[in-house]
Amino acid sequence: MTIDSNDLLNSILESLDRVRYISPEDIPNIDLYMDQITTFMDSRLHSSARNPGEDKILTKTMINNYAKNDLLPPPVKKKYSKEHVLLLIFIYYYKGILSINDIQTLLGPITERYFHNGEKFNLESIYREAFTMEEKQMQALKADVQAKYRAAQKTFQDAPEEDADFLRKFAFVCTLSFDVYLKKLMIEKIIDDLHGSRKAGAKEKSKNKE
């Protein structure tokens, strides 16, 4: 389905409004089987999918692959805890832009230190802090998208009339893509720094044991 140019921006902003933060209070405090996990994730995140009702938010295969790649601690008696769900939410948002190795670099130290640590400051504390910060960014993101859209609408003034609408949408996609590209570069730079620091720390620890 095509969207008239006049409605495109509103449609995009409305799609941003459908992005929902999963509060820790929304997650059951009881351990869940895999089928219950996939159902819960789909019920909370399907509205932000590209094709709601068709796209799978999370599957059994995905969960097994995450565990296989050490992104997710193994379940206990085939049941997953609330903290497993928190990790799955992080993975869901990361997997579209980061490699498995990069996600391991980010989540590995957090899982080792805070997963089921039995302390007041735990994985849920980290989740709350991170996603509360993300919520506050939504208005700034909307303003940025609107500015990029208005800039794109001013491009290709000399283009053939029959191509102008397509070319302006193309320009809009280009500026959004360049923004994503630059942010991905920055994220990768931070992850490389974290990986280097962790590697150096492990080497120093090993040296001290000798």
Backbone bond lengths (Angstrom), bond angles and torsions (degrees), N, CA, C in turn:
res aa  C-N    CA-C-N  psi(-1)  N-CA   C-N-CA  omega(-1)  CA-C   N-CA-C  phi
1 M - - - 1.467 - - 1.516 109.55 -
2 T 1.317 116.55 130.83 1.456 120.58 177.95 1.515 110.04 -90.13
3 I 1.313 116.35 152.26 1.460 122.07 -179.64 1.508 108.72 -116.16
4 D 1.318 116.28 129.81 1.450 120.57 177.11 1.530 108.91 -59.34
5 S 1.340 115.72 141.40 1.469 120.32 -176.42 1.518 112.53 -54.98
6 N 1.319 116.51 -34.91 1.465 119.95 -178.40 1.523 112.08 -66.96
7 D 1.335 116.16 -23.85 1.465 119.97 -177.77 1.530 112.95 -101.94
8 L 1.331 116.10 -8.50 1.460 118.96 -173.85 1.522 112.71 -60.76
9 L 1.322 116.70 -48.00 1.456 119.99 -177.59 1.521 111.10 -61.47
10 N 1.332 117.18 -45.16 1.464 120.43 179.29 1.521 111.20 -61.51
11 S 1.329 116.20 -38.03 1.463 120.39 179.09 1.524 110.60 -63.94
12 I 1.329 116.68 -41.29 1.470 121.17 179.63 1.525 110.25 -65.53
13 L 1.332 116.46 -45.30 1.466 119.83 -179.25 1.522 111.17 -64.64
14 E 1.332 116.24 -36.75 1.465 119.88 177.16 1.527 110.97 -65.79
15 S 1.346 116.71 -35.39 1.463 119.71 178.36 1.529 110.73 -66.56
16 L 1.337 116.57 -33.49 1.465 119.93 176.37 1.528 110.65 -66.55
17 D 1.335 115.85 -35.27 1.462 120.04 178.82 1.524 111.69 -66.03
18 R 1.339 116.34 -21.80 1.466 119.86 -178.99 1.531 112.37 -83.82
19 V 1.325 115.67 -8.60 1.469 119.06 176.94 1.522 108.09 -73.63
20 R 1.302 116.54 117.45 1.458 121.21 -174.22 1.525 112.04 -111.80
21 Y 1.316 115.42 131.66 1.461 122.28 173.21 1.521 108.23 -77.10
22 I 1.321 116.55 127.20 1.461 120.54 177.34 1.519 108.37 -86.01
23 S 1.301 115.38 110.98 1.460 120.41 179.51 1.527 109.90 -74.34
24 P 1.328 117.72 144.99 1.471 120.02 175.88 1.528 112.28 -55.10
25 E 1.335 115.82 -29.27 1.465 119.38 178.67 1.530 112.20 -68.46
26 D 1.340 116.20 -21.44 1.466 120.13 178.93 1.528 112.06 -77.63
27 I 1.317 116.31 -18.82 1.463 121.03 -175.97 1.528 109.30 -87.32
28 P 1.329 117.75 129.02 1.474 120.02 179.91 1.533 111.84 -56.87
29 N 1.318 115.46 142.78 1.462 120.92 179.27 1.524 112.19 -85.72
30 I 1.319 116.15 2.71 1.459 120.21 177.31 1.525 108.86 -103.99
31 D 1.326 116.45 154.19 1.459 120.57 177.89 1.526 109.81 -69.50
32 L 1.331 115.73 145.03 1.459 121.31 -174.18 1.519 111.49 -121.43
33 Y 1.330 115.34 147.82 1.460 120.30 170.80 1.525 108.90 -77.25
34 M 1.325 115.76 165.74 1.454 120.60 -175.30 1.529 112.28 -56.87
35 D 1.336 117.49 -44.43 1.464 120.55 179.92 1.530 111.07 -59.68
36 Q 1.310 116.41 -37.43 1.464 120.17 179.08 1.525 111.40 -69.42
37 I 1.339 116.01 -34.78 1.464 120.48 176.89 1.525 110.87 -63.77
38 T 1.336 116.86 -49.62 1.467 120.08 -178.16 1.526 111.14 -63.60
39 T 1.320 116.61 -37.24 1.471 120.16 178.23 1.517 110.81 -66.10
40 F 1.320 116.74 -42.87 1.464 120.61 179.85 1.525 110.60 -62.92
41 M 1.326 117.80 -48.46 1.462 121.20 -178.37 1.529 110.68 -61.34
42 D 1.320 116.54 -41.64 1.465 119.58 179.70 1.525 111.07 -64.68
43 S 1.308 117.10 -40.11 1.468 120.49 -177.96 1.525 111.59 -66.87
44 R 1.330 117.26 -29.83 1.466 120.69 -176.54 1.523 113.85 -92.66
45 L 1.334 117.05 -24.48 1.464 119.06 -172.21 1.531 114.30 -119.42
46 H 1.329 118.20 -2.50 1.463 119.47 -175.41 1.522 113.12 -63.53
47 S 1.335 117.29 -29.30 1.465 120.03 -176.55 1.524 112.93 -67.56
48 S 1.332 116.63 -21.28 1.461 119.86 179.53 1.525 112.15 -96.25
49 A 1.318 117.51 0.63 1.462 121.09 179.32 1.527 109.93 -72.70
50 R 1.316 115.76 157.12 1.471 120.35 179.47 1.525 110.57 -63.43
51 N 1.338 115.87 -42.47 1.462 121.14 178.02 1.529 108.68 -124.98
52 P 1.344 117.46 81.89 1.461 120.67 -178.49 1.528 111.59 -53.96
53 G 1.321 115.42 135.14 1.454 119.23 -179.82 1.509 113.23 91.27
54 E 1.341 116.50 -19.57 1.461 120.70 179.87 1.522 111.37 -111.57
55 D 1.332 116.78 -47.49 1.460 120.74 -178.89 1.528 110.73 -71.29
56 K 1.316 115.31 135.56 1.456 120.65 177.81 1.529 109.60 -86.15
57 I 1.319 115.63 122.17 1.466 120.02 178.47 1.526 110.67 -70.91
58 L 1.317 115.17 -43.09 1.454 120.87 -177.51 1.521 108.69 -152.90
59 T 1.325 117.16 136.05 1.456 121.46 178.80 1.527 110.14 -123.88
60 K 1.318 115.83 167.58 1.465 120.72 177.50 1.524 110.15 -60.52
61 T 1.329 116.18 -40.15 1.465 120.33 -179.96 1.522 111.27 -61.50
62 M 1.332 115.96 -42.40 1.463 120.39 178.42 1.527 110.47 -60.27
63 I 1.320 116.71 -47.98 1.463 120.69 -178.31 1.530 110.54 -61.07
64 N 1.325 116.41 -43.44 1.463 120.14 178.97 1.526 111.25 -63.09
65 N 1.333 116.46 -38.85 1.469 120.27 178.85 1.524 111.27 -66.94
66 Y 1.332 116.60 -38.42 1.470 119.95 178.33 1.523 110.33 -62.99
67 A 1.345 115.62 -42.06 1.468 119.61 178.79 1.531 110.38 -66.62
68 K 1.331 116.06 -40.43 1.468 121.46 179.84 1.523 111.87 -62.03
69 N 1.333 115.57 -34.28 1.465 121.05 -178.77 1.530 112.62 -94.75
70 D 1.328 116.30 16.09 1.469 122.50 175.95 1.533 113.39 61.93
71 L 1.322 116.62 27.31 1.464 119.49 174.01 1.523 110.86 -88.15
72 L 1.316 115.30 -21.27 1.454 120.60 -175.22 1.522 109.45 -134.54
73 P 1.333 117.53 125.79 1.468 119.72 176.20 1.524 110.24 -60.28
74 P 1.315 118.18 150.80 1.475 120.17 -179.13 1.525 111.88 -65.08
75 P 1.329 116.40 151.10 1.471 119.42 177.58 1.525 110.40 -72.22
76 V 1.304 116.28 163.64 1.468 121.78 176.74 1.522 107.84 -105.62
77 K 1.321 116.00 115.62 1.464 121.79 -176.88 1.533 110.96 53.62
78 K 1.346 114.80 43.45 1.468 123.54 176.99 1.525 113.38 67.56
79 K 1.332 116.90 14.18 1.455 120.23 179.00 1.527 111.04 -114.72
80 Y 1.334 114.97 145.74 1.461 121.89 -177.53 1.527 109.67 -112.17
81 S 1.312 115.71 138.31 1.462 121.05 -177.86 1.527 111.73 -87.07
82 K 1.304 114.94 175.68 1.463 121.21 175.77 1.521 110.74 -58.71
83 E 1.324 116.90 -37.68 1.455 120.06 -179.35 1.528 112.06 -69.95
84 H 1.332 117.65 -29.02 1.456 120.41 171.45 1.527 109.93 -60.53
85 V 1.329 115.83 -43.00 1.469 120.68 -179.44 1.524 110.56 -63.52
86 L 1.317 117.19 -41.76 1.466 120.72 178.53 1.524 110.75 -59.16
87 L 1.328 116.70 -43.38 1.468 120.35 178.08 1.526 110.94 -64.71
88 L 1.313 117.42 -39.71 1.466 121.19 179.24 1.527 111.47 -63.36
89 I 1.324 116.64 -34.35 1.465 119.80 177.73 1.530 110.06 -67.30
90 F 1.323 116.84 -44.44 1.474 119.91 176.03 1.535 109.80 -57.71
91 I 1.327 116.29 -47.89 1.469 120.95 -178.28 1.523 110.48 -60.81
92 Y 1.324 117.20 -40.22 1.467 121.38 -179.09 1.528 111.02 -57.82
93 Y 1.320 116.99 -42.74 1.466 120.04 -178.83 1.533 112.35 -77.74
94 Y 1.316 117.20 -28.94 1.465 120.17 -178.58 1.524 112.98 -78.86
95 K 1.334 117.31 -34.95 1.466 120.51 -165.54 1.523 113.83 -64.45
96 G 1.328 117.77 -20.01 1.459 119.80 179.17 1.518 113.95 -75.63
97 I 1.345 116.79 -17.14 1.470 118.64 -175.68 1.527 113.67 -129.17
98 L 1.329 117.41 -13.46 1.464 119.53 -175.37 1.528 111.53 -121.23
99 S 1.322 115.39 152.27 1.462 121.04 176.22 1.530 109.70 -77.06
100 I 1.323 115.26 165.07 1.464 120.48 177.07 1.532 110.45 -57.13
101 N 1.328 116.70 -43.17 1.467 120.38 -179.34 1.524 111.82 -62.28
102 D 1.339 116.39 -40.26 1.470 119.73 179.29 1.524 110.89 -66.41
103 I 1.323 116.06 -39.87 1.471 119.23 178.87 1.523 109.78 -65.43
104 Q 1.335 116.81 -37.72 1.464 120.37 176.39 1.529 111.06 -61.03
105 T 1.328 115.80 -41.63 1.466 119.87 -179.68 1.526 110.90 -62.65
106 L 1.327 116.88 -38.04 1.462 121.05 -179.26 1.522 112.46 -75.50
107 L 1.328 115.68 -48.24 1.465 119.39 -172.19 1.527 113.66 -88.62
108 G 1.334 116.71 -22.79 1.465 119.27 -177.76 1.520 113.88 -53.57
109 P 1.337 118.28 -55.25 1.479 119.76 -179.82 1.519 112.77 -61.73
110 I 1.338 116.57 -35.16 1.464 119.92 -179.75 1.522 110.33 -68.00
111 T 1.336 115.94 -43.21 1.465 119.80 179.18 1.525 111.04 -64.45
112 E 1.323 116.51 -44.42 1.467 120.90 -178.76 1.526 112.46 -62.07
113 R 1.312 115.92 -38.25 1.468 120.45 -173.28 1.530 113.06 -91.13
114 Y 1.330 117.15 -35.12 1.462 118.54 -167.42 1.528 115.66 -119.85
115 F 1.322 118.88 -10.64 1.467 120.46 179.81 1.527 109.15 -71.88
116 H 1.328 115.39 117.30 1.469 121.87 179.95 1.527 111.93 51.48
117 N 1.331 116.25 44.41 1.473 118.90 -178.51 1.530 112.72 -83.95
118 G 1.325 117.30 -8.69 1.454 120.34 176.35 1.512 114.40 70.79
119 E 1.330 117.37 14.64 1.461 121.33 -178.74 1.533 110.82 -110.08
120 K 1.325 115.31 166.82 1.460 120.28 -179.39 1.516 111.28 -64.17
121 F 1.347 116.38 -42.42 1.463 119.99 176.09 1.525 107.44 -91.53
122 N 1.319 115.20 106.98 1.461 120.13 -173.34 1.528 110.89 -134.89
123 L 1.320 116.20 -164.90 1.454 120.85 -177.99 1.529 111.60 -61.40
124 E 1.319 117.07 -37.87 1.464 119.92 178.23 1.525 111.28 -64.04
125 S 1.311 117.32 -36.55 1.472 121.42 177.51 1.524 110.44 -61.03
126 I 1.335 116.26 -43.70 1.465 121.25 179.35 1.523 110.58 -65.37
127 Y 1.323 116.08 -43.25 1.472 120.97 179.46 1.527 111.07 -59.84
128 R 1.328 116.23 -46.79 1.469 120.19 -179.57 1.531 111.21 -59.10
129 E 1.306 115.71 -46.29 1.465 120.46 -177.08 1.532 110.67 -63.37
130 A 1.332 116.42 -46.71 1.459 121.24 -176.36 1.525 111.89 -64.84
131 F 1.318 116.88 -47.13 1.457 118.86 -174.60 1.521 112.80 -79.30
132 T 1.315 118.12 -25.35 1.464 119.53 172.58 1.520 109.76 -64.51
133 M 1.320 116.92 -38.99 1.460 121.59 176.81 1.527 111.09 -63.72
134 E 1.340 116.40 -40.89 1.458 120.40 179.51 1.528 111.17 -64.20
135 E 1.317 117.02 -39.89 1.470 120.63 179.30 1.529 110.97 -57.52
136 K 1.304 116.34 -39.88 1.465 120.72 -176.67 1.522 112.03 -69.35
137 Q 1.336 117.53 -16.75 1.452 121.26 -178.26 1.524 112.97 -84.53
138 M 1.325 118.12 -10.33 1.462 120.62 -172.29 1.529 113.17 -61.47
139 Q 1.328 118.18 -43.98 1.468 120.03 -179.39 1.520 111.54 -64.77
140 A 1.329 116.31 -39.62 1.464 120.00 177.73 1.521 110.15 -64.99
141 L 1.323 117.26 -38.46 1.461 121.44 178.56 1.523 110.71 -63.79
142 K 1.318 116.69 -43.52 1.466 120.47 179.23 1.526 111.23 -61.01
143 A 1.318 116.24 -43.12 1.474 120.30 179.13 1.522 110.50 -62.64
144 D 1.328 116.46 -39.66 1.468 120.71 179.91 1.528 110.73 -66.39
145 V 1.321 117.14 -42.26 1.463 121.19 178.89 1.532 110.51 -62.46
146 Q 1.323 116.58 -42.81 1.466 119.97 179.38 1.528 111.16 -63.34
147 A 1.323 117.09 -40.22 1.467 120.85 179.25 1.528 110.59 -64.63
148 K 1.325 117.09 -42.55 1.464 120.67 178.93 1.530 110.70 -65.49
149 Y 1.310 116.76 -38.54 1.465 120.57 179.46 1.528 110.64 -64.50
150 R 1.324 116.62 -45.51 1.477 119.76 -179.79 1.530 110.35 -63.26
151 A 1.343 116.77 -38.40 1.464 119.96 178.50 1.526 110.58 -64.56
152 A 1.337 116.89 -41.24 1.461 120.99 179.91 1.521 111.82 -65.49
153 Q 1.337 116.44 -33.43 1.466 120.13 -179.45 1.528 112.24 -67.95
154 K 1.321 116.51 -17.20 1.470 120.28 -179.89 1.531 112.47 -92.61
155 T 1.325 116.84 -2.30 1.456 120.32 -178.11 1.532 111.24 -85.80
156 F 1.331 115.04 167.89 1.463 123.79 175.02 1.533 113.19 52.91
157 Q 1.309 115.33 44.35 1.466 120.30 179.33 1.530 112.11 -64.82
158 D 1.338 117.31 -26.37 1.462 120.95 -177.38 1.524 112.69 -99.93
159 A 1.338 117.17 6.38 1.458 120.33 -178.42 1.528 110.74 -73.34
160 P 1.334 118.32 154.53 1.465 120.90 174.69 1.525 110.18 -54.39
161 E 1.297 116.77 139.30 1.470 121.00 -173.95 1.521 112.47 -56.16
162 E 1.357 116.03 -37.79 1.463 118.85 -176.51 1.537 112.53 -70.37
163 D 1.353 116.87 -16.61 1.459 120.79 -178.67 1.530 113.35 -106.31
164 A 1.323 116.28 -11.01 1.462 120.30 -171.02 1.528 112.58 -59.94
165 D 1.333 117.27 -43.91 1.469 119.65 -177.60 1.524 110.81 -62.52
166 F 1.332 116.94 -46.21 1.463 120.88 179.02 1.531 111.22 -60.97
167 L 1.329 115.92 -44.38 1.464 120.16 -176.60 1.523 111.72 -66.24
168 R 1.327 117.48 -34.61 1.464 120.22 177.94 1.529 111.16 -70.88
169 K 1.317 116.34 -36.40 1.466 118.79 174.05 1.528 109.92 -66.60
170 F 1.329 115.50 -38.44 1.462 120.67 176.29 1.525 110.50 -60.02
171 A 1.327 116.68 -43.18 1.465 121.13 178.71 1.529 110.65 -63.74
172 F 1.325 115.76 -38.89 1.465 120.71 178.91 1.529 110.08 -63.16
173 V 1.334 116.69 -45.30 1.462 121.42 177.80 1.533 110.17 -61.84
174 C 1.335 116.31 -40.78 1.467 119.97 -179.40 1.524 111.91 -61.53
175 T 1.320 116.63 -45.01 1.468 118.79 -177.54 1.536 111.48 -70.31
176 L 1.335 116.90 -35.40 1.463 119.95 174.86 1.528 110.71 -67.09
177 S 1.324 116.38 -40.90 1.463 121.37 -179.49 1.524 111.22 -65.66
178 F 1.321 116.43 -40.46 1.461 119.59 179.29 1.519 110.20 -64.45
179 D 1.319 116.69 -37.63 1.461 121.40 177.06 1.530 110.29 -61.98
180 V 1.340 116.14 -45.89 1.469 120.70 178.46 1.525 110.48 -63.14
181 Y 1.336 116.20 -42.20 1.464 121.52 -179.71 1.535 111.10 -58.99
182 L 1.330 116.16 -46.91 1.466 119.94 -179.43 1.524 111.71 -65.78
183 K 1.323 116.49 -40.79 1.463 119.65 179.78 1.526 110.81 -67.65
184 K 1.343 116.43 -35.59 1.460 119.65 177.12 1.531 110.04 -64.60
185 L 1.325 117.24 -40.55 1.460 120.63 176.61 1.531 111.19 -59.59
186 M 1.333 115.88 -42.42 1.460 119.94 -179.97 1.524 111.26 -66.14
187 I 1.337 115.77 -41.74 1.461 120.23 178.85 1.526 110.31 -61.56
188 E 1.334 115.87 -44.75 1.461 119.96 -179.77 1.528 111.51 -64.01
189 K 1.321 116.34 -36.38 1.465 120.45 177.50 1.530 110.50 -63.14
190 I 1.325 116.50 -43.53 1.472 120.68 178.93 1.526 110.35 -64.53
191 I 1.332 116.61 -42.34 1.461 120.57 -179.44 1.526 110.99 -65.01
192 D 1.335 116.05 -40.83 1.471 119.41 177.46 1.529 110.66 -61.10
193 D 1.329 115.88 -38.71 1.464 120.03 178.26 1.532 110.63 -65.82
194 L 1.340 116.18 -42.38 1.465 120.30 178.12 1.517 110.75 -63.12
195 H 1.329 115.62 -41.94 1.467 120.04 -179.92 1.526 110.62 -63.42
196 G 1.335 115.74 -43.28 1.457 120.07 179.36 1.515 111.98 -63.85
197 S 1.329 116.18 -41.88 1.464 120.30 179.86 1.516 111.40 -65.09
198 R 1.322 115.58 -40.90 1.462 119.74 -179.03 1.526 110.75 -68.19
199 K 1.333 115.90 -39.72 1.457 120.76 178.96 1.528 110.94 -64.26
200 A 1.345 115.60 -42.40 1.467 120.17 178.92 1.520 110.80 -65.36
201 G 1.331 116.59 -38.70 1.460 120.64 178.92 1.513 111.90 -65.24
202 A 1.344 116.16 -40.40 1.466 120.19 179.08 1.523 110.73 -66.61
203 K 1.341 116.10 -38.09 1.466 120.59 178.89 1.527 110.95 -65.20
204 E 1.344 115.66 -42.10 1.462 120.36 179.90 1.527 110.74 -66.38
205 K 1.323 115.82 -39.10 1.461 120.71 179.33 1.526 110.29 -64.05
206 S 1.337 115.94 -42.36 1.446 121.26 179.37 1.540 111.12 -64.86
207 K 1.321 115.06 -38.29 1.464 121.33 -179.78 1.526 110.80 -64.59
208 N 1.338 116.02 -40.63 1.462 121.15 -179.18 1.519 112.75 -66.87
209 K 1.337 116.32 -25.15 1.459 120.21 179.95 1.511 112.38 -77.53
210 E 1.346 116.21 -20.85 1.455 120.07 -177.52 1.532 112.84 -70.65
